[in-house]
Amino acid sequence: MMYNVHETPVLIVGGGLTGLTAALFLRHHGVTPVLVERHAGTSSQPKARRINLRTMETFRQIGVEEDIIKAARTLATFQGMAAGPTLAEASLLPFTLPGGLPDWDDVSPSQSCLCAQDALEPVLRQLATDRGADIRFGTELVSFTDDGDGVTATVRDPAGTQSTLRAAWLIAADGARSPVREQLGIGRDGRGSLGRAVSVYFRADLAALVRGREFNLCQVEQPGVRGTFASIDGTERWIYGTAPVPGRTGAEWAATIRAAIGADVDVQVLNVLEWEPGMFVAGRFRQGRVFLAGDAAHVMPPYAALGANTGVQDVHNLAWKLALTLRGAAGAALLDSYHAERHPAAWFAADQSSVRSVNLRTLLTESKDGTPLAHPLALTLGGQYQAGAVITDGATADMTRLDLGGQPGTRLPHRWLPGRHRSTLDLLDDSGLTLLTGPDGGGWLAAARGVPGVSAAHVVPGPDGENWAQAAGLGRDGALLARPDHIVAWRSPGPPERAGVWLAAAAATLLGR
């Protein structure tokens, strides 16, 4: 058989949320990947729905935030939680957070939203294609070999024709049963299975029934039909989640759902999916020239709405590192930081998801086994990389509250710039490290000129400059280096002697040179 050999800097295996966002992030950084997905189309199941603040910040960075908000418009008002004997009798639960609700504008330049996976993935696929990624659905990875200098992959297209792809790097975003991970022999650890559950995807016109009580999730507490309804489009598409009942027919599920709704409505069962909530985290996220991301790297129950978001943040972390390495602006050692950073982050997210109560009334306050719960905003925005491409200074982030104080390894503090249309997050350059200084940090700008790896430098402008410096743990003449993924990599409270030497040493360390 004749084989055609094509070359690509990065081969992405898997065309779900993680794989498609990997393609978008790589294109944003100037890398043209090839993505192969064995299925002919995107997911037909709603699956993940919550797109959290941090993920929306990453979409904002690459200019697709408005596209996502548009795709999510049908659920724009469906943010609350409800509970009661039946859906018809349920009342909205009061929403608050430990310590009270923040001023959301002070927390992030973005807003979280709900968008069912089957609505979001086609948007991401089109955006990735429009931006120049080579997206190949209906194309299956047959085999691959990592020879140390690159990855040679055999793929089969929809016509059954096999061809060979030569890639510098491979991202495995091929799901929880990842064939790539299995071939590499990478095992998984964690709490394991947490039981069995069933999701019944159905169609019913409930728009009038929920009007004025719009909900994200509705907990039904009547014995015999206990479960949770999830809004998919807010009008006709819904998921009913409950315990499995072996042998129950579609007609019987429809009757159960009507009883749980508490109204005589027509119910059309579209799909019954039995699944296993559990915590399974791969022992390694990198092996040679292959990286695991998304469900291939970590599986977690949906109770903290972190699964898909953690996958997106995996590839947001990885894309800039691959781009800089491919351009020769960073050493290969930078890529080692992917496992060092994302494995602990994913483990923590998966563990926190595993111990959360499934009871909507106690979701934010109780764990199943007494494990301390991180603050919801800390889970979303407040994680800290303790190792990897960061130079720590001993400051740690408090996970019992949102504690973004410029600690190396945390997300850069957000402050609005003059005009309130731009955030300090928008100051970062995609092609290297960005130096940000307090209002009296002009000397740092001169020191940064010509430092390899420092691609931009700014004094944070406007009246908020001093407030931002204080929030970042800096004096008026202090400075920090931020990475393209919004992470503080290094900081100096004030100007040392020979600031240029310090900057050059820090940049070389951070970029693996």
Secondary structure as UniProt FT lines:
FT   STRAND          5..13
FT   HELIX           17..28
FT   TURN            29..30
FT   STRAND          34..37
FT   STRAND          50..51
FT   HELIX           53..61
FT   TURN            62..63
FT   HELIX           65..71
FT   HELIX           73..75
FT   TURN            76..77
FT   STRAND          81..84
FT   TURN            87..89
FT   STRAND          91..92
FT   TURN            98..99
FT   HELIX           104..107
FT   STRAND          113..114
FT   HELIX           117..130
FT   TURN            131..132
FT   STRAND          134..137
FT   STRAND          140..146
FT   STRAND          151..156
FT   TURN            158..159
FT   STRAND          162..172
FT   TURN            176..177
FT   HELIX           179..184
FT   STRAND          188..193
FT   STRAND          197..203
FT   HELIX           207..210
FT   TURN            211..212
FT   STRAND          217..220
FT   TURN            223..224
FT   STRAND          227..231
FT   STRAND          237..242
FT   TURN            246..247
FT   HELIX           250..261
FT   STRAND          268..275
FT   STRAND          278..282
FT   STRAND          286..287
FT   TURN            288..289
FT   STRAND          290..292
FT   HELIX           294..296
FT   STRAND          298..299
FT   HELIX           302..304
FT   HELIX           307..327
FT   HELIX           332..336
FT   HELIX           337..355
FT   TURN            360..365
FT   HELIX           376..381
FT   TURN            399..400
FT   TURN            408..409
FT   TURN            418..419
FT   HELIX           424..427
FT   TURN            430..431
FT   STRAND          433..437
FT   TURN            439..440
FT   HELIX           442..448
FT   TURN            449..450
FT   TURN            452..453
FT   STRAND          454..459
FT   HELIX           464..471
FT   TURN            472..473
FT   TURN            476..477
FT   STRAND          479..482
FT   TURN            484..485
FT   STRAND          487..492
FT   TURN            497..498
FT   HELIX           499..510
FT   TURN            511..512
//
